[in-house]
């Protein structure tokens, strides 16, 4: 299985298949955690019951966080998304700080 594939389908850029959700995620990450859109890679996999949202972050985008959302939940932008975005922001910030200190460590 390649990097761009999961067991249920092919990953696609979230900006293309879920632009409203992508905009909401990037807006909240920037406002609440000072994490910019170029600090993450947002992908989504279309499934029968909704979408699997996958966010890559960190040095080389080696860390990932994912969650399944139903189509209805995405349309309503309910608290489930807000909780995921908060978790994602905290994890991303923690990894970015660790990456920074790793990079600045004297050799």
Steps between C-alpha positions, in 0.01 A plus 500: 500500500647836402533815712194657334268208558315360797313174529169652385605730218728762360594811693408823327578860594236622744507846340344344191243254636406675828588869455269628776644260758855577384438874538350451847789282618769736370318807634464355850857366507634840400282698743532272802847343461688723251540198269497598134359304204852427372582325832253220422393275215126435505367194318166320494378160392142463377319212669144368485408649837684831462863605489821400672687825566878462526731783602879466467731734693847532647843470343454330163128467581589180685228533765132450430164534665182368345132473575188381321220753447157434357376723218235643733757592766710681240199697374401604854858572619410362842704472820656174381707699249591765757629233737705340223645838396594576862672160539673548166621848595642382831676201340634708212630772731672243723670333202605830345659616828686168535617523137623855560706402805636196317608725214659759733688243711876546472674218317 
